[in-house]
Amino acid sequence: MRRRECPAVSILRARRGILLTPFHDMALMCPDTTEQDVDAHTELFAAALAELLG
């Protein structure tokens, strides 16, 4: 069975400037993506989970 991402996580990311396609488990990166961009997503994702899980 395929896991589905919680829609709230997608909304939290989008409201903070990070857009990922929700229909697969991959992040598509352009050549201009920096290590700082990846770090920003990792930090935002952790904060979103903490906010959602209380």
N, CA, C and O atoms as CSV, one atom per row, in Angstrom:
chain,resi,resn,atom,element,x,y,z
A,1,MET,N,N,0.842,-1.170,0.000
A,1,MET,CA,C,0.000,0.000,0.000
A,1,MET,C,C,0.893,1.241,0.000
A,1,MET,O,O,1.898,1.289,0.709
A,2,ARG,N,N,0.532,2.213,-0.776
A,2,ARG,CA,C,1.310,3.438,-0.892
A,2,ARG,C,C,0.905,4.431,0.190
A,2,ARG,O,O,-0.282,4.653,0.433
A,3,ARG,N,N,1.892,5.016,0.830
A,3,ARG,CA,C,1.610,6.034,1.842
A,3,ARG,C,C,1.186,7.323,1.160
A,3,ARG,O,O,1.666,7.646,0.073
A,4,ARG,N,N,0.302,8.044,1.785
A,4,ARG,CA,C,-0.126,9.339,1.260
A,4,ARG,C,C,0.269,10.417,2.250
A,4,ARG,O,O,0.149,10.245,3.463
A,5,GLU,N,N,0.737,11.518,1.719
A,5,GLU,CA,C,1.132,12.623,2.581
A,5,GLU,C,C,-0.101,13.340,3.105
A,5,GLU,O,O,-1.106,13.472,2.407
A,6,CYS,N,N,-0.011,13.788,4.310
A,6,CYS,CA,C,-1.077,14.566,4.920
A,6,CYS,C,C,-1.219,15.890,4.166
A,6,CYS,O,O,-0.226,16.597,3.996
A,7,PRO,N,N,-2.423,16.245,3.709
A,7,PRO,CA,C,-2.598,17.508,2.985
A,7,PRO,C,C,-2.142,18.720,3.793
A,7,PRO,O,O,-1.697,19.714,3.219
A,8,ALA,N,N,-2.249,18.646,5.102
A,8,ALA,CA,C,-1.830,19.779,5.931
A,8,ALA,C,C,-0.342,20.065,5.775
A,8,ALA,O,O,0.069,21.225,5.812
A,9,VAL,N,N,0.473,19.025,5.600
A,9,VAL,CA,C,1.911,19.226,5.422
A,9,VAL,C,C,2.176,19.946,4.109
A,9,VAL,O,O,3.017,20.843,4.059
A,10,SER,N,N,1.476,19.572,3.050
A,10,SER,CA,C,1.632,20.257,1.763
A,10,SER,C,C,1.248,21.728,1.874
A,10,SER,O,O,1.928,22.596,1.328
A,11,ILE,N,N,0.174,21.997,2.574
A,11,ILE,CA,C,-0.283,23.385,2.740
A,11,ILE,C,C,0.727,24.183,3.562
A,11,ILE,O,O,1.064,25.313,3.210
A,12,LEU,N,N,1.207,23.595,4.656
A,12,LEU,CA,C,2.203,24.290,5.474
A,12,LEU,C,C,3.452,24.622,4.667
A,12,LEU,O,O,3.987,25.726,4.772
A,13,ARG,N,N,3.918,23.667,3.860
A,13,ARG,CA,C,5.098,23.923,3.033
A,13,ARG,C,C,4.830,25.033,2.025
A,13,ARG,O,O,5.633,25.956,1.887
A,14,ALA,N,N,3.705,24.948,1.323
A,14,ALA,CA,C,3.383,25.938,0.294
A,14,ALA,C,C,3.268,27.336,0.886
A,14,ALA,O,O,3.719,28.305,0.274
A,15,ARG,N,N,2.677,27.453,2.054
A,15,ARG,CA,C,2.540,28.768,2.701
A,15,ARG,C,C,3.882,29.342,3.136
A,15,ARG,O,O,4.001,30.540,3.395
A,16,ARG,N,N,4.891,28.479,3.215
A,16,ARG,CA,C,6.223,28.936,3.617
A,16,ARG,C,C,7.197,28.970,2.437
A,16,ARG,O,O,8.409,29.081,2.621
A,17,GLY,N,N,6.647,28.872,1.224
A,17,GLY,CA,C,7.461,29.068,0.035
A,17,GLY,C,C,8.102,27.831,-0.564
A,17,GLY,O,O,8.986,27.947,-1.412
A,18,ILE,N,N,7.670,26.637,-0.137
A,18,ILE,CA,C,8.235,25.407,-0.693
A,18,ILE,C,C,7.106,24.622,-1.344
A,18,ILE,O,O,6.114,24.287,-0.696
A,19,LEU,N,N,7.265,24.334,-2.621
A,19,LEU,CA,C,6.252,23.602,-3.359
A,19,LEU,C,C,6.831,22.289,-3.859
A,19,LEU,O,O,7.800,22.277,-4.618
A,20,LEU,N,N,6.237,21.191,-3.434
A,20,LEU,CA,C,6.612,19.858,-3.918
A,20,LEU,C,C,5.383,19.225,-4.542
A,20,LEU,O,O,4.261,19.451,-4.089
A,21,THR,N,N,5.595,18.439,-5.572
A,21,THR,CA,C,4.470,17.744,-6.171
A,21,THR,C,C,3.988,16.659,-5.217
A,21,THR,O,O,4.791,15.852,-4.748
A,22,PRO,N,N,2.693,16.624,-4.923
A,22,PRO,CA,C,2.184,15.708,-3.901
A,22,PRO,C,C,1.887,14.299,-4.391
A,22,PRO,O,O,1.458,13.460,-3.598
A,23,PHE,N,N,2.100,14.012,-5.667
A,23,PHE,CA,C,1.663,12.720,-6.186
A,23,PHE,C,C,2.761,11.673,-6.273
A,23,PHE,O,O,2.528,10.594,-6.818
A,24,HIS,N,N,3.927,11.951,-5.764
A,24,HIS,CA,C,4.966,10.940,-5.687
A,24,HIS,C,C,5.890,11.262,-4.526
A,24,HIS,O,O,5.783,12.332,-3.927
A,25,ASP,N,N,6.781,10.362,-4.208
A,25,ASP,CA,C,7.644,10.528,-3.037
A,25,ASP,C,C,9.025,11.042,-3.407
A,25,ASP,O,O,10.028,10.601,-2.846
A,26,MET,N,N,9.077,11.967,-4.343
A,26,MET,CA,C,10.364,12.511,-4.763
A,26,MET,C,C,10.296,14.031,-4.779
A,26,MET,O,O,9.241,14.613,-5.030
A,27,ALA,N,N,11.408,14.656,-4.513
A,27,ALA,CA,C,11.543,16.107,-4.689
A,27,ALA,C,C,12.310,16.317,-5.985
A,27,ALA,O,O,13.421,15.810,-6.143
A,28,LEU,N,N,11.729,17.051,-6.899
A,28,LEU,CA,C,12.402,17.342,-8.162
A,28,LEU,C,C,13.201,18.623,-7.990
A,28,LEU,O,O,12.655,19.655,-7.599
A,29,MET,N,N,14.476,18.557,-8.277
A,29,MET,CA,C,15.360,19.699,-8.069
A,29,MET,C,C,15.863,20.230,-9.404
A,29,MET,O,O,16.149,19.460,-10.322
A,30,CYS,N,N,15.967,21.530,-9.504
A,30,CYS,CA,C,16.562,22.122,-10.696
A,30,CYS,C,C,18.059,22.297,-10.431
A,30,CYS,O,O,18.498,22.212,-9.284
A,31,PRO,N,N,18.834,22.538,-11.469
A,31,PRO,CA,C,20.278,22.706,-11.270
A,31,PRO,C,C,20.641,23.879,-10.363
A,31,PRO,O,O,21.736,23.914,-9.801
A,32,ASP,N,N,19.723,24.841,-10.218
A,32,ASP,CA,C,20.001,26.005,-9.373
A,32,ASP,C,C,19.690,25.768,-7.894
A,32,ASP,O,O,19.924,26.655,-7.073
A,33,THR,N,N,19.175,24.608,-7.544
A,33,THR,CA,C,18.876,24.299,-6.150
A,33,THR,C,C,20.174,24.241,-5.356
A,33,THR,O,O,21.137,23.579,-5.743
A,34,THR,N,N,20.169,24.948,-4.243
A,34,THR,CA,C,21.378,25.013,-3.420
A,34,THR,C,C,21.239,24.115,-2.187
A,34,THR,O,O,20.145,23.662,-1.850
A,35,GLU,N,N,22.345,23.877,-1.541
A,35,GLU,CA,C,22.316,23.121,-0.290
A,35,GLU,C,C,21.471,23.863,0.742
A,35,GLU,O,O,20.790,23.242,1.558
A,36,GLN,N,N,21.518,25.190,0.701
A,36,GLN,CA,C,20.707,25.992,1.625
A,36,GLN,C,C,19.215,25.785,1.354
A,36,GLN,O,O,18.417,25.763,2.292
A,37,ASP,N,N,18.826,25.632,0.072
A,37,ASP,CA,C,17.425,25.357,-0.258
A,37,ASP,C,C,16.974,24.030,0.350
A,37,ASP,O,O,15.884,23.933,0.912
A,38,VAL,N,N,17.810,23.029,0.232
A,38,VAL,CA,C,17.489,21.708,0.789
A,38,VAL,C,C,17.415,21.794,2.311
A,38,VAL,O,O,16.504,21.233,2.920
A,39,ASP,N,N,18.355,22.485,2.922
A,39,ASP,CA,C,18.341,22.657,4.378
A,39,ASP,C,C,17.079,23.392,4.833
A,39,ASP,O,O,16.493,23.050,5.860
A,40,ALA,N,N,16.664,24.405,4.063
A,40,ALA,CA,C,15.449,25.160,4.409
A,40,ALA,C,C,14.236,24.236,4.387
A,40,ALA,O,O,13.379,24.324,5.266
A,41,HIS,N,N,14.153,23.355,3.399
A,41,HIS,CA,C,13.038,22.414,3.353
A,41,HIS,C,C,13.079,21.453,4.539
A,41,HIS,O,O,12.047,21.180,5.152
A,42,THR,N,N,14.247,20.949,4.859
A,42,THR,CA,C,14.374,20.010,5.972
A,42,THR,C,C,13.927,20.666,7.280
A,42,THR,O,O,13.202,20.055,8.065
A,43,GLU,N,N,14.352,21.893,7.510
A,43,GLU,CA,C,13.968,22.614,8.729
A,43,GLU,C,C,12.473,22.898,8.743
A,43,GLU,O,O,11.820,22.739,9.775
A,44,LEU,N,N,11.925,23.319,7.601
A,44,LEU,CA,C,10.503,23.623,7.530
A,44,LEU,C,C,9.668,22.362,7.748
A,44,LEU,O,O,8.648,22.400,8.436
A,45,PHE,N,N,10.101,21.247,7.162
A,45,PHE,CA,C,9.364,20.001,7.315
A,45,PHE,C,C,9.346,19.561,8.774
A,45,PHE,O,O,8.307,19.139,9.283
A,46,ALA,N,N,10.478,19.657,9.442
A,46,ALA,CA,C,10.546,19.298,10.859
A,46,ALA,C,C,9.633,20.197,11.699
A,46,ALA,O,O,8.939,19.718,12.595
A,47,ALA,N,N,9.638,21.490,11.406
A,47,ALA,CA,C,8.781,22.428,12.138
A,47,ALA,C,C,7.308,22.146,11.869
A,47,ALA,O,O,6.484,22.228,12.780
A,48,ALA,N,N,6.972,21.817,10.626
A,48,ALA,CA,C,5.575,21.509,10.284
A,48,ALA,C,C,5.099,20.272,11.029
A,48,ALA,O,O,3.987,20.255,11.555
A,49,LEU,N,N,5.931,19.238,11.078
A,49,LEU,CA,C,5.549,18.033,11.812
A,49,LEU,C,C,5.377,18.323,13.301
A,49,LEU,O,O,4.440,17.833,13.932
A,50,ALA,N,N,6.273,19.109,13.850
A,50,ALA,CA,C,6.174,19.451,15.272
A,50,ALA,C,C,4.877,20.224,15.534
A,50,ALA,O,O,4.212,20.003,16.546
A,51,GLU,N,N,4.524,21.129,14.620
A,51,GLU,CA,C,3.294,21.915,14.782
A,51,GLU,C,C,2.066,21.008,14.663
A,51,GLU,O,O,1.123,21.132,15.445
A,52,LEU,N,N,2.078,20.114,13.704
A,52,LEU,CA,C,0.932,19.230,13.500
A,52,LEU,C,C,0.761,18.202,14.608
A,52,LEU,O,O,-0.361,17.876,14.996
A,53,LEU,N,N,1.873,17.698,15.111
A,53,LEU,CA,C,1.811,16.647,16.118
A,53,LEU,C,C,1.777,17.176,17.554
A,53,LEU,O,O,1.569,16.427,18.509
A,54,GLY,N,N,1.990,18.506,17.675
A,54,GLY,CA,C,1.869,19.166,18.952
A,54,GLY,C,C,2.917,18.769,19.921
A,54,GLY,O,O,2.930,19.258,21.051
